Amino acid sequence: MTTPCRSFVRRAVPAALLVGAVLGAWPAADAAWALDPASGPTPKVIRGPASPERPGNRGVPGDGKLAWNELEPALAEAKRSNKPLLVDVYTDWCGWCRRMDKTTYGNADVRDYVAKSFVPARVNAEDDVRRANYDGEERTYRQFADGFRITGYPTTLFLAPDGTLITQLPGYVKPQTFLTVLRYVAEGHYRTRSWDAFSRVPDEARP
């Protein structure tokens, strides 16, 4: 019998404010769901078991794709390298997940910045087979995703090197806006500046 997974959201009370700030500050043109609720994130509808394919491992150095890790080795590497984790939570049937994979993660600037500044992992939220040890317990990928109360896909989780939640970002995001989010998290600006203040500064004016 599968043990229900407790929520991890409680572990990141300060980040809850960050989530609201990021979502509230999106320029409408950069957040597809701000213009059309049907465009994303895809509602959480269980469609059966996850595909036996392992898309989380797509991408190898030199092939022009981001090299995704499985969750458990990513958690270990983040701790070892002291880099934050970027966890892409998706499902097999999510159209906006595929679009973000193609247009956002396929963007050279995004790909290079993620590879340099984060440990990237990909989690299928309906996978009951693959497991990872997180927060002191072994969990399926489905349990891991459920612990963050994710209600739509894609959702991007940003975790500190020790695995604690920094913030989570639901929905499809265009490359240029996503780059700004990546810098906000990886460079630690979320600790001292609001998203609204950070996002209003042109890229060329940032240190």
ChimeraX attribute file (.defattr): number of C-alpha atoms within 10 A of each C-alpha:
attribute: neighborCount
match mode: 1-to-1
recipient: residues
	/A:1	3
	/A:2	8
	/A:3	7
	/A:4	10
	/A:5	16
	/A:6	13
	/A:7	14
	/A:8	16
	/A:9	17
	/A:10	13
	/A:11	12
	/A:12	15
	/A:13	12
	/A:14	14
	/A:15	18
	/A:16	16
	/A:17	13
	/A:18	22
	/A:19	16
	/A:20	14
	/A:21	15
	/A:22	17
	/A:23	17
	/A:24	13
	/A:25	13
	/A:26	17
	/A:27	12
	/A:28	11
	/A:29	12
	/A:30	16
	/A:31	19
	/A:32	20
	/A:33	18
	/A:34	17
	/A:35	12
	/A:36	9
	/A:37	10
	/A:38	11
	/A:39	15
	/A:40	23
	/A:41	22
	/A:42	24
	/A:43	14
	/A:44	14
	/A:45	13
	/A:46	11
	/A:47	10
	/A:48	8
	/A:49	12
	/A:50	18
	/A:51	13
	/A:52	8
	/A:53	8
	/A:54	13
	/A:55	15
	/A:56	18
	/A:57	14
	/A:58	13
	/A:59	14
	/A:60	11
	/A:61	8
	/A:62	8
	/A:63	9
	/A:64	13
	/A:65	18
	/A:66	23
	/A:67	20
	/A:68	22
	/A:69	21
	/A:70	19
	/A:71	24
	/A:72	16
	/A:73	14
	/A:74	24
	/A:75	25
	/A:76	15
	/A:77	19
	/A:78	22
	/A:79	17
	/A:80	11
	/A:81	11
	/A:82	15
	/A:83	20
	/A:84	28
	/A:85	29
	/A:86	25
	/A:87	23
	/A:88	25
	/A:89	24
	/A:90	25
	/A:91	25
	/A:92	17
	/A:93	15
	/A:94	18
	/A:95	18
	/A:96	21
	/A:97	22
	/A:98	17
	/A:99	16
	/A:100	19
	/A:101	18
	/A:102	12
	/A:103	15
	/A:104	21
	/A:105	20
	/A:106	17
	/A:107	19
	/A:108	15
	/A:109	14
	/A:110	21
	/A:111	18
	/A:112	16
	/A:113	14
	/A:114	21
	/A:115	14
	/A:116	11
	/A:117	18
	/A:118	26
	/A:119	28
	/A:120	25
	/A:121	22
	/A:122	24
	/A:123	25
	/A:124	23
	/A:125	26
	/A:126	24
	/A:127	21
	/A:128	15
	/A:129	12
	/A:130	16
	/A:131	18
	/A:132	19
	/A:133	14
	/A:134	15
	/A:135	12
	/A:136	7
	/A:137	9
	/A:138	13
	/A:139	22
	/A:140	23
	/A:141	22
	/A:142	20
	/A:143	23
	/A:144	27
	/A:145	24
	/A:146	18
	/A:147	17
	/A:148	17
	/A:149	13
	/A:150	20
	/A:151	15
	/A:152	18
	/A:153	26
	/A:154	31
	/A:155	23
	/A:156	20
	/A:157	22
	/A:158	24
	/A:159	23
	/A:160	21
	/A:161	22
	/A:162	16
	/A:163	17
	/A:164	17
	/A:165	23
	/A:166	24
	/A:167	23
	/A:168	23
	/A:169	20
	/A:170	20
	/A:171	23
	/A:172	28
	/A:173	27
	/A:174	18
	/A:175	20
	/A:176	14
	/A:177	17
	/A:178	17
	/A:179	19
	/A:180	16
	/A:181	20
	/A:182	19
	/A:183	17
	/A:184	18
	/A:185	21
	/A:186	20
	/A:187	12
	/A:188	12
	/A:189	14
	/A:190	19
	/A:191	13
	/A:192	8
	/A:193	13
	/A:194	15
	/A:195	24
	/A:196	15
	/A:197	10
	/A:198	18
	/A:199	18
	/A:200	9
	/A:201	10
	/A:202	9
	/A:203	12
	/A:204	6
	/A:205	6
	/A:206	7
	/A:207	4
